[in-house]
Amino acid sequence: MNYNVSTDPGARLRIDKWLWAARFFKTRSLASDAVEKGRVRIGGANVKPSKDVRVGDIVEIDIERIIWQVEVLGICDVRGPATVAQTLYTELQEGREKRLAETERRKTYREPAAGLQGRPTKRDRRTIDKLSGSD
């Protein structure tokens, strides 16, 4: 199949459709939801899903608190394979460094409450009360 990628400076496409085509989100509705919730910014400004993205725009995408900073290199209105999707953008160097640092931090740092599931048992409650000094 032929994937028509436009690098023309006047080319534009809805941001939700571009995010889906660039494979940041699995479905277009997930991309649209992320834009609605303010997790996607073009040039630092929050936008609506219908906002057009153009070649040369700087887009910030917050996916599970990991922020991607990319420059739009191409526009394609269909979702193709990952090799085609990767030609649609380039990651900014400073954004890449921050993203990799955050990913590394997440590998080494464990959330204190990650091991807890549900409510404390009766035994847990007694231990909590003993430690807090409550009777």
Wavefront OBJ file of the C-alpha trace (Angstrom):
o trace
v 0.000 0.000 0.000
v 1.193 3.514 -0.775
v 1.351 5.869 2.218
v 1.221 9.449 1.020
v 3.409 11.458 3.433
v 3.359 15.186 2.701
v 6.305 17.321 3.819
v 4.926 20.427 2.114
v 5.038 23.433 4.549
v 1.368 24.213 3.797
v 0.189 20.680 4.588
v -2.024 20.334 7.644
v -4.125 17.737 9.442
v -6.256 17.521 12.584
v -4.042 16.957 15.639
v -6.016 13.906 16.828
v -5.703 12.256 13.426
v -1.968 13.062 13.212
v -1.292 11.621 16.707
v -3.066 8.428 15.669
v -1.210 8.217 12.332
v 2.138 8.856 14.096
v 1.289 5.949 16.445
v 1.331 7.852 19.726
v -2.149 6.422 20.447
v -3.773 3.141 19.396
v -7.088 4.672 18.378
v -8.160 8.059 17.168
v -10.654 8.347 20.033
v -7.833 7.846 22.582
v -5.874 10.595 20.828
v -8.936 12.849 20.870
v -9.490 12.198 24.609
v -5.866 13.079 25.382
v -6.198 16.362 23.488
v -9.483 17.153 25.266
v -7.846 16.552 28.664
v -5.053 19.024 27.873
v -2.312 16.422 27.510
v -1.333 17.650 24.049
v 0.024 21.126 23.306
v 1.034 22.741 20.040
v 3.602 25.497 20.506
v 2.971 25.403 24.272
v -0.772 26.111 23.983
v -3.579 23.681 24.821
v -5.684 22.863 21.773
v -8.882 21.116 20.739
v -8.925 17.850 18.726
v -9.979 19.744 15.590
v -6.888 22.010 15.675
v -4.716 21.633 12.598
v -1.083 20.639 13.005
v 1.375 21.741 10.304
v 4.834 20.721 9.223
v 7.343 22.477 11.513
v 5.040 22.706 14.568
v 6.423 21.712 17.973
v 4.036 19.297 19.721
v 4.205 18.214 23.381
v 2.462 14.931 24.167
v 1.968 13.747 27.763
v 1.488 9.966 27.822
v 1.223 8.604 31.372
v 3.267 11.546 32.725
v 6.090 10.956 30.233
v 6.352 14.011 27.996
v 7.341 13.709 24.351
v 8.528 16.891 22.607
v 8.451 16.394 18.845
v 8.703 18.483 15.715
v 6.271 17.611 12.931
v 8.155 16.599 9.771
v 5.329 15.114 7.740
v 1.573 14.738 7.454
v -0.144 11.448 6.655
v -3.883 10.949 7.069
v -3.738 7.143 7.239
v -2.134 4.966 9.886
v 0.720 3.006 8.404
v 3.443 0.772 9.769
v 5.795 2.046 12.477
v 8.543 2.725 9.918
v 6.262 5.189 8.106
v 4.975 6.693 11.379
v 8.526 7.456 12.557
v 9.131 9.608 9.471
v 6.278 11.944 10.530
v 8.219 13.498 13.425
v 11.598 13.971 15.048
v 12.079 14.107 18.783
v 13.748 17.251 20.138
v 17.081 16.550 21.863
v 16.248 18.208 25.201
v 12.839 16.484 25.293
v 14.463 13.135 24.552
v 16.941 13.572 27.421
v 14.145 14.454 29.877
v 11.986 11.538 28.704
v 14.826 9.023 29.026
v 15.738 10.389 32.483
v 12.115 9.995 33.628
v 11.969 6.456 32.207
v 15.190 5.559 34.052
v 13.868 7.104 37.275
v 10.711 4.997 36.994
v 12.780 1.818 36.658
v 14.738 2.496 39.848
v 12.054 4.187 41.971
v 9.271 2.060 43.415
v 6.044 3.683 44.530
v 5.687 3.129 48.320
v 2.038 2.098 48.075
v 2.549 -0.160 45.035
v 2.606 -3.315 47.179
v -0.611 -2.491 48.999
v -3.841 -3.870 47.658
v -7.258 -3.045 49.030
v -8.040 -2.344 52.663
v -5.708 -3.262 55.530
v -6.370 -6.573 57.242
v -7.152 -6.765 60.946
v -3.495 -7.619 61.630
v -2.326 -4.662 59.499
v -4.687 -2.364 61.382
v -3.276 -3.476 64.751
v 0.269 -2.824 63.501
v -0.729 0.615 62.203
v -2.404 1.484 65.512
v 0.629 0.282 67.495
v 3.038 2.350 65.355
v 0.906 5.494 65.431
v 0.443 5.294 69.205
v -3.345 5.040 69.013
v -5.171 2.744 71.409
l 1 2 3 4 5 6 7 8 9 10 11 12 13 14 15 16 17 18 19 20 21 22 23 24 25 26 27 28 29 30 31 32 33 34 35 36 37 38 39 40 41 42 43 44 45 46 47 48 49 50 51 52 53 54 55 56 57 58 59 60 61 62 63 64 65 66 67 68 69 70 71 72 73 74 75 76 77 78 79 80 81 82 83 84 85 86 87 88 89 90 91 92 93 94 95 96 97 98 99 100 101 102 103 104 105 106 107 108 109 110 111 112 113 114 115 116 117 118 119 120 121 122 123 124 125 126 127 128 129 130 131 132 133 134 135
